[in-house]
Structure formats: C-alpha cells, structure tokens
Amino acid sequence: MPSPENFLPPDIPATWGAMEKLYDSGKARAIGASNFSCKKLEDLLAIARVSPAVNQVECHLIWQQDKLRKLCQSRGLHLSAYSPLGSPGTYGSSVLTNPIVISVAEKLQKTPAQVALRWDLQMGQSVLPKSSNEARIMENFDIFDWSIPEDLMAKFSEIKQARLLRMEFAVHPLSVYKTLEDFWDGEI
C-alpha cells in the first residue's frame, strides 16, 4: 500500500511561480499546462503573472472538450490535442471505428484518421498523433490541402462523448483526488 507521503497535494501556484521564473530568465520561451480542466485553468489564470501559452489535453471526436476549447479561445490560450486518434486499440471506444467518422471519411474519400486529425485542425487546435508505422505517418500528413465541409462537421456533434484517458492512477483514498470526479473537477 502506498504511504501517505507519496500523496502530497499539488501546489499549482508554487509550481507555476517556478515556471514563470524560468520564463523570466529566458530559459523557457513559453510555459503551458497539461490536463487542466476548466476549473484548474481558471484557478491558474487567476494567479498567473504569465499566462500559459498552451493547454495540452486529450481531445478528439469522442472527447471534443467544447467547454474547455471555448475557454482557451476566450483567454488566448492554444489548445493542443494529444491522442487525437483516441489511442486506437488501447481503450474502449475508438475514434477510428466510430460510424459517424467512418461515414464522413467515406464521403470525403479519406481515412478515418485523416478525418479525425483534420477535425482538430479545423477546430483551431494542434494535434500530436503517434504512430510507429511509416505509411500511417505519411497518411497523417495528408490533411492540409482539403477541409471538411460544414454540413459534415455538424455530424460530429452527434457523437456520444467519452473521456478515454481517465487517469485512474491519479486517484487514491490517500490522495487529494479520491475519485475521478475530483481529479477532473466533474468534467468526465
């Protein structure tokens, strides 16, 4: 059983202050956040002297993060999507096998992965896809000279939303985050 000293409460103000010092010294050209919910981001922005340049989060067609995206846009923060393909084969739901994604891909004569990546770009966020397959890496680059029409973009709002990367490792009875609801501030 883990010991209580392994579950120190996070001190985001002190951590952010240290990051601001790195920024001020020129050792970092920009500083950002990762996996910050709307609440955590608002709390950070309330104390930050230097705003985060980016919030890197799970974001894809099955977890679109609309509320967080709008918050980032309104505050001038860039949203960067990791796992934009939903970590195929790793978790329950899959972006690449979603019937709506497949239907749109077929209409556009593109792959589901290309459609998923293009959606992120059209939503204004950068993508961080991962692959070790050279053919898929090349396919992932073929997303810049076309776009998804508005009528097909609207179809994506019909996709049932589910966070795939839940971060169960971060919750524990001894932790400040006793449940996933605590960790994600109810955004799950």
N, C-alpha and C positions, 0 to 999 in steps of 0.2 A: 504494500500500500504506500502511495506517495506520502511524503511528510509535508506538514503544513508550510514549511519554509519554501517549498517549491511553488507555492501558490500566492505569491505576492500580488497585491492589487496593482494594476498598471498605473503609472504616474505619467499620464499623457502630457500635462503641462511641463513637467521637468524634461521629459524626452524631447518634446517639441522645442523647448528652450535650447537644449543642446544642439539640435539640428539647426536652429536659427543662428547659433554661434558659428557652426560650420559654414553656413551660407554667408554670414558677415565676413568671415575670414577669407572667403574666396575658394575654399576647399570644395564647395558644392555650388554649382551654377543654379540649381533648383532643388527644392525639397518637396516631398509629397507624402501621401498617406496610402495605405493599402488596407482593404477590407473595412473601411469606415462606413458605418451605417449613416443615415441622415442625422440621427441624434448625435453620434460621435463626431461627425463632421461639423455640425452646428456648434457643439461644445468646443471643438478645436478652433473654429473660426472666431469664437467669442474671446479667446485668449491669445490668439496668434498675432504677433507683430508682422511676421512674414507669412502670407497666405500660402497654403500648399499649391503647387503648380498642377498636381495631378492626384486623382484617387484611383488606384488600380484595384479593380474588383471583378468578381465573377459576373459576366454579362454576356448573354446570348439569347437566342429566340425563345428559349424555355424559361429564362430568368432575365427579363428585359430591364428591370431596375428603373422603371419610368420615373418614379418619385425622386430617386437619387440622381438620375440623369438631369432632371429639371432643376434640382437644387444646384448641382455642379454648374450647369449652364448659367443660372441666375447669378452665381457668385464668381464666375470667370475661371472655374477650375476645369481642367481637362479630365475626361473620364477615359480610362484605358481598360479594355476588356481582356482579362486573361480567361483561358478556357472558352474562347468564342465558339468552339465547336462542341462544347459541353462534355469534354473528356470522353470521347466515344469508347464504349466497352468497359468503362470504369464504374459508372453509376447507373441507377435505374433507367430514367428517361434519357432519350438521346435526341439531340438536335437533328442529327443526320437521318434518322428514321422517322421523324415526325411527318405525318401525312400531309400537312399543310406545306411544310418546307419542300417535301418531295414534289408536290403538285406545282408549286411555284417554279422549282428548278426545271421540271419538265417543260413548262410553258416557255421558259427562257432559254431552254437548251443549255443549261448549266448544271453543275453538280450541286447537291445539297450543301456541300462545304463552301462552294463559291457563293451560293446564295446567302448562307449564314454570315460569311465574312463581309460580303457586300452590304448586308443589312446594317451591321455595326458601323461601317464607314458612312453610310447614308444617314445614320443617326448621329454622326458627328464624333464618334469615338475611335480611338486607335485600337488595333487588335494585336494580340500576342498568341497566334496559333502555334502549336507544337506538333512537329512530325519528324520522324527519322527516315521517312520514305521519300526518296528524291522526286518521284513522279508526283506525289501529293504536294510536296513543297512547291514545285513548279506550277501545279494546278492552283495552289493558293495565291500565287502572284497574279493570276489571270482574273483580276477583279476590278481593274482600274479603268477599262475602256468601255464600260457599259453600266447601266443602272437598272434598278428595279422600279418599274412604273408605280405610280401612287396607288392604283387600284389593287395591285398585288401586294404592295407594302401594307395596305389596310388589312389584308387577310391575316397578317401576323398577330393582330390584336385578338384573334380568336384562339390563339394557342394558350392552353392551360399553363399557368406559371408555377414553377417549382424550382427552388434552390437545389442545385445538385451537389455542390461542395458545402456541406453543412458544418464542418469544423468540429465534429464531436470531440476531438482531442482537447479542445479548449475548455470544455465544461467538466466540472467535478464537484462533489459535495464540499470539498475544502477550498475551492476556488471562489473568487468573487462572482464568477459566472457559473451558477449552479444548474442552469438549463440553457438550451439553445436559444430560447426566447430572450433570456438575459443577455447572452453574448451578442445576438443580432438586434437587440433593442426592439423586439417584436416584429422586425422586418424579415419574416421567414415564411 
